[in-house]
Structure formats: structure tokens, C-alpha cells
């Protein structure tokens, strides 16, 4: 068997495992992220939670303790605590959103997310975080099932770099 024939045989054997992204999957995920941004700016926790899978399969690693949130009820409480730290409006935006939809019911993205507000003591808060989201298609709709929020840490000081730049 020639090398070309061998490669063709391998490719043919993998065909049943290769799936194509459904038309519009990336657009649906981008729309989900846009709905999230709108809900964040409105401080609308109900709308925020609609982009996440309900129940115990949701896992989130956030920048605030505890180390992880398991389940949508725990993560809802995190959002309640987060918004309670601010008075007035919150300005939030997403940039550098890269979405990968290999097909099927799993996808992921990474982005840079920035927010600014004023805390309850009147101090300005301005922070940039890195976010990686894992999505699952449930009943034809994409939802976030795993989220990892992080910031770089200055190893000399041990302090987070909340305004990191590339």
C-alpha cells in the first residue's frame, strides 16, 4: 500500500466521527454573548442566568472565592453578591471574542471582558478579565456549561493585574 493510499484509508475510517458545525452555530453563540453583555449592563441576573445551563452541571471558576461554583444556584448567588458591591450603572463590554464550533453539541470561546463601575464606597472600579466558555447545545440552543474567568498575576507582588494588556 502506498503512503497516499494509507492516508486515504485513515481519512475514510474517520469520516463517521467528523461532524460539521451547523449553519449559524457561531452566530448563535455570538448572539448569546451579546445577550449576556446586555444583561450585565442592565444588572439583570435573571437574563444573565438564561445564558447558562440550569442545574448542577454548570461549573464556573471565577476570580473571586470560592475556587469554583458548581450549579446554577451557586452561580446566581455569586452574581447577586457581585452586583451588590456596586452602586449605579455598570459598563461592560466583550472584545476579542473567538468562537470554535467543531460541530455537534460542544463549542468553546475565549474573550477579553471589561467592566467599570463605582463601588458602594464611591470608589471607581475598572477591571479586565480573560474568559473561556464551554458551550453545550441543549434542545437546539447554545448555553454556557463551563466558564473560567481569570486575570494575570504579577509573580513579584502576588497581586492580580486587573488592567492587563496583550
N, C-alpha and C positions, 0 to 999 in steps of 0.2 A: 504494500500500500504506500502510495506517495504521501509526502507531508501534506499536500493540498487536500488529498482525499481524506486523510486523517482529520484535518481541521474541519472539513465539511461534515464528517460523521459526528464529531463532537458538537458542532453547532446544531445539527439536526436533532441530536439527543436532548439538547437543552430547550428546544422550541416550546415544549409544553409548560416550561417554568417561566418563560419570558412573558410579561404582561405589559401592555402599553397603557399609558395614562389615558384615562377617559378624556374626551374633549372637554375643556373647561375646568379640569381639576385645579390647575394652578390659579385660574381666575377666581374660582370659588374660595380657595384658601386666601388669596389676596383680599377678597371681599370680607372674609371672616376677620382678618387682621384690621381692616378698615372699620368694621363694626366694633371691634374691641377698642380701637383708638377713640371712636365717637363716644362709646360708653365710658371710657376712662375720663375723657374731658368733661363728661356730664356727671361724673362720680356716681354712675348708675350701676350699683353692684348686681342687680338682677340681670341687666343686659350684659354685664361682664361675664357672669356665670353661664350665660347661654352659649358662649364660645367654647366651653369646657365640657367634657363628658360628665354626666351626672354619676354619682355613686362613688364607690371605693376604688375604682380602677384609676382615678386621677392621681398622679404623683407630681408634686411640684417641689423643686429645690429653689427657694427664694433667697434673697440676700439678707433677710432678717431671720433671727431664730424663731422657731426651732430649725434644725437642719433640713427637715423635709415635712411637707404636708401631704398626708395620704387621705384622699377622698375629697369630694366637692364640699362637704360641710366644713371640714377643717380649713379649706382654702377660702371659702366665703368669709369665715371668721378673720382670716389674715387680711382680706380686703377691707372688712369693717374697721379693723384696728389701724390699717394704713390710712384710710381716708379720715379717721378721727384725729390724726396728727396734724391736719391742715385746716386752715380757715380760708374761706373764699374759694376762688376758682383755681383749678389745676390746669396747666398747659402741658399737653402730652403729644408726642409725635413719634412715628416709626420711620427709620431710614435704613438704607442698605438691606432691604428685605430680599433674601434669596430663598426660593422655594424649589424643592425637589419632589416631584411626583413620579415615581418609577412605575406606577400602575397599581392596580389592585386597591387595597383599603388602607394602606400605610403611606404617609408622606412626612416630610420634615422641612423646617425652615430655620434660618438664623437671621437675626436683625440687630440693629442698634436702636435702643429706645431711650428717649429723653423726656424728663418731666421737670417742671418748675412750679413752685407754689410758695406760699407763706405758711410757716408752721403756727401753731396756736400761741406761741410766744411772740409772734410778729417777726420772726427771723426768716429771711429768704432761704429756700431750699432749691437747689439746682443739681440734678444728677443725671448721669448717663449710665445705662446698663447694657450688658450683652444678653440676648435671649435666644435660646434654642428651643423650638417647639416640635414635638412629635404629634402627628395627627392620626386619627383613625376615622375612616368613613363609616358612619352609623346611619342606617336607613337612608342612604343616598346623600348624607350631609357630612361635611368635614367638621370635626371637633378636636380640640386640643386634649390629648390624653396624658402627655408628659411635657413638663416645662422645666427649663433650667435657666435661672436668672443669675448673672454673675457680674462681678467687677474685678478689674485687675487689682493686685495688692502690691504696694511698694515693699519689697522684702527688707529694705534697710530700716523702715519705720514700723512695718506691720500694719500700716493704715491703708484703707481702700482708696483707690483713685477713682472718685465719683465723676470726674470730668475727663476721662481718658480720651485720647485721640489716637488715630491709627499711626 
